[in-house]
Every structure is written in C-alpha cells, then in structure tokens.
Amino acid sequence: MPASPTLQELQAEVRELLRAGAVFPLPSVVRRLQHRVLSRVDEELGGAGRPRLYVLEIAGAVPRVKIGISSNPRARVRQHVTEMTRYQHGLVDAYVTDPLAGPVAADRAEGQAHRWMRKIFAPITREEFAHGDFAFAVVCADQAVRIQDEADAR
C-alpha cells in the first residue's frame, strides 16, 4: 500500500491542477488538501477573540496570496474557501498571526503588510496579490504585527 502523500506533494499537485483550469466541482485532491489546511488552522486557533491577520495561498488560473484580518479567522478562512470554490480556486496553504491589541492595531498591521506586498507583487484587489509568494506574505504579516505590537507597547 503506497504511503499517503506529504502536504508539500499535495500542494504541488493542487497548484498544477488548478493552474491548468479545474472543473466544477473541484477534484477530490483539492478538497483533501483544503481539509488538511483547515484542520491545521483549527488546531492552532482557539475561538473568536482579538483580531489577527491571516495569509492564504490560493491556487487557480491566476495564483494569488491574500492577506486579511478577522477576529474569527477560523470562520473567515472557511468563508473564503466557500467563495473561492465557486471560481475553481483552491486553498493551498493558510497562516494566522498572533493576536493584536484591537481593531485599530489590526488595521494598521494589515495596511503595512499590504504596502510591503505591493512593492513586489501586483495587487488584484486591496487584499490579494497575483502570483504572490506565500512565505514572503507570512513574513510581511508577522513583521507588521510585531511592529504594531511594539508601537502599542510604547
């Protein structure tokens, strides 16, 4: 019996499949990967609370990275998955930052992360960047949160 594919193998397969243009409904490999990513997010998070930034890697004909903000990222990420499925896009990876002090701090951190992303990647929307690099977006989000936390501590 063959071993189950690693997360990285599933991610590579889904990226390639969706870049080529998937059909509706999304193939089972996409749904399996999304389930694994969502389960990992669930394990890392408690319930709703203070706002956090989240980073999503989205595969599709135009791959993208999204940086958003939510006080309930578990529910918000799931809502995005439902929306992206309608357009034959799939969630490949997700990351959620540490919580911020409040909505104002979160808005500032999100804005900073977006400014850094716009320096390198073309924005599709205010929160989405075409062909964005997920690892770079995670660094942008984490650093924006760290800077905002330091500013709030002063």
N, C-alpha and C positions, 0 to 999 in steps of 0.2 A: 504494500500500500504506500503510495507516494506521500511525502511529508506535505503538510499544509504550506502554502506559500507565505513568505515573510510579508510584513507590512510593506516594505520597500518594493518587493516584487509586485504586490497588488497595486501599489500606487503607480508604478511604471506601466503596468498593463492598462490601468484605467486611463491614465494620461493619453496613451497612444490610441486607445479605443475611442475616446471622446473627441480627440483632436481630429480624427477621421470623420466624425459626424455620426453619432449614435442614433438609433431609432427609439421611438416610444413604444412600450415602456423601456426604461433603462435596463440594460443587461444585468443579470444576477451578480456578476463580479463587481459592478458599480455599487449595487445595493449592499453587498457584503462588505466592501471597503467602507462605505458610509457608516454602516452599523459599527464596525470596529473603531472608527474615528470618534463617532458619537459616544460610544461606550467609554472610551478613554477620557473624553471631556467630562462625562458624568462622574467618573471615578475621581477626577481632580477637583471637582467643584462640590460645594455644599448647595444649599438652596439660594434663593434670591437674597440680595443684600446690597452691599456697596457696589458702585459701578466699576466695571472692568473693561479694558479693551480686549477685543478678540480679533484674531487673524485667521482668515480662511483661504486655503488654496483651492481654487475652483478650476476643474478641467472642462474643456469644451473646445469648440472650433477656434475660439479665441481664449486661451487660458488666461486666468486672472488671479489676482490676490485682492482680498477685501479686508480692510481694517475698519471695524465698527466699535460701538460702545453699547453696553447694556448693563442694567442692574440684575438682569436674569439671563446671563449668556447661554445657559443650557437651553432655555426656551427659544431664545432669539436665534441661535445657531440652527436648531431644528426647523424654525420657520424659514430660514434661508434655504435649507435643504429642500423643503417642500417647494419653494418658489423656483429654485434652480432646476429642479427635476422637470418642470413644465417646459423648459427651454433646452432640454437634453444636455444639461451641465451636471457635473457631479462633484461632490465634496471629496477632495483627496487628502487634505490634512487640516487640522484646526489647532489653535493655540489660544489660551486665555491668560492674560497677565494677572499679577497680584491686584487686589482691590485698591481703589483710590479713595481719597477722603470724602469726596462728594461729587455731584454732577458738574460743578464748575471746574474742578480739578480734572475730571474725566474729559470734559470738552476741550480743555487746553491741551491735555496729553494727546488726545485724538488728533487735534489740529496740527500739533508738532509732528506726529508720526506721518500724517498725510503730506506735510510740506517736505519732509525728507524723501518720501517715496516719489513725489512729483519731480524731484531733481533728477531721477534716473528713469522712471517708468511713466509711460503715457497714461493719464487718467482716462477711464471710461466714464466714470461717474465721480462724484465727490469722494466716495469711499473705495472705488475699485480701480485697479491698475492693470492694464493689458500686459501680458507676459511678465508679470511681476514675479520676483524671486521670494518664495515663502520665507526662507531663512533670513533674508535681509529685512523683510517686513516684521518678523518676530523681533529682531534686534531693534528696529525703529520703535515698535510698540513698547518693548521693555525699557529702552532708554528714555522714551518720552514719559513713561510712568515714573521712572527713577528721578528724573529731573523735576517733575511736578511734585513728587513726594518731598524732595529736598527743599523746594521752594515753599511748600506748605509748612515744613518744619521750622522755617525761619521766623 
